[in-house]
Amino acid sequence: MALSVKEASKRPELLAPGHRSCAGCTAPAVLRQIMKVAGPDTVVGFATGCMEVSTTIFPFTSWRVPYIHNAFENSAATVSGVETAYRALKKRGKIKKDINFIAFGGDGGTYDIGFQSLSGAMERGHNMLYVCYDNEAYMNTGIQRSSSTPKGAHTNTSQAGKVKQGKGEFKKDLTGVMIAHRIPYVAQTAPHNPRDLMGKVEKALSVDGPAFLNVLAPCNRGWRIPLEKSMAICELAVDTCVWPLYEVENGEFKLSKKPKEKKPVTDYLFMQGRFAHLKNEENKGLVEEIQADVDARWEDLLKRCGES
């Protein structure tokens, strides 16, 4: 990548400290890394969610760039409108400089409630980046399941008990859905690897047209992990191939990291309290089903990337 991590670290912080994110939250690290690359000439649109409520407690804001708070469902629509207005003003000579446009949303505001506006913005071809910080549930409103929540995960609306063993459905492959839109750039990444994350942000902002980043952002409260293990769980997600790091540039798949030794999915699941019930012997079959799904998806990705 053109911008090194060391160089990026010397750039100004565009997300000011003092926000009210939970201790151990990975989402602020995601935002900081992205904004280090994007720079001050950036307009941010943000869907309602954890990072919106924690960084913009009225009358304060942590954002040192122009920032627009949207409803849950329309971050992509709002930023696409602002990007269109910018192009019109630039064509008339009223704006000279280049500006980045980034829409943010959590998995609730991206996989579910905001999916329609996201799909529309990508299909229309706006020159913007959409970033999903994926903590795999509606964490801001009480840890309810979303379509991003993995199979078997305990949430307050997909509880593990006598009748059910957590969420019954597999996680939606939203990255795959975005690839199907045939946009210039799509990637998966995670904050424990800033070289990978920031490199992909740089690529995403350089393309002519829409780009999409899906960033894993563990929530220690919802995932029930120790505060200090948030980044370690990201690394485990990659090493178990639950969350592969890869990118698709103009339809060409490229694997960003191939683990030297693919770890069993239990290393990842059993570190989290939301999967604690899967340790029970009667749920052995469910764990095997999850492992089989991870294996099948990984083999498919390897083939697409020419790595098989």
Secondary structure as GFF3:
##gff-version 3
##sequence-region A 1 308
A	DSSP	alpha_helix	5	9	.	.	.	ID=ss1
A	DSSP	alpha_helix	27	38	.	.	.	ID=ss2
A	DSSP	beta_strand	42	46	.	.	.	ID=ss3
A	DSSP	alpha_helix	50	55	.	.	.	ID=ss4
A	DSSP	beta_strand	67	69	.	.	.	ID=ss5
A	DSSP	alpha_helix	75	91	.	.	.	ID=ss6
A	DSSP	beta_strand	100	106	.	.	.	ID=ss7
A	DSSP	alpha_helix	107	107	.	.	.	ID=ss8
A	DSSP	pi_helix	108	112	.	.	.	ID=ss9
A	DSSP	alpha_helix	115	124	.	.	.	ID=ss10
A	DSSP	beta_strand	129	134	.	.	.	ID=ss11
A	DSSP	alpha_helix	174	179	.	.	.	ID=ss12
A	DSSP	beta_strand	185	189	.	.	.	ID=ss13
A	DSSP	alpha_helix	194	206	.	.	.	ID=ss14
A	DSSP	beta_strand	211	216	.	.	.	ID=ss15
A	DSSP	alpha_helix	220	223	.	.	.	ID=ss16
A	DSSP	three_ten_helix	227	229	.	.	.	ID=ss17
A	DSSP	alpha_helix	230	239	.	.	.	ID=ss18
A	DSSP	beta_strand	246	249	.	.	.	ID=ss19
A	DSSP	beta_strand	252	255	.	.	.	ID=ss20
A	DSSP	alpha_helix	265	269	.	.	.	ID=ss21
A	DSSP	three_ten_helix	273	279	.	.	.	ID=ss22
A	DSSP	three_ten_helix	281	283	.	.	.	ID=ss23
A	DSSP	alpha_helix	284	304	.	.	.	ID=ss24
###
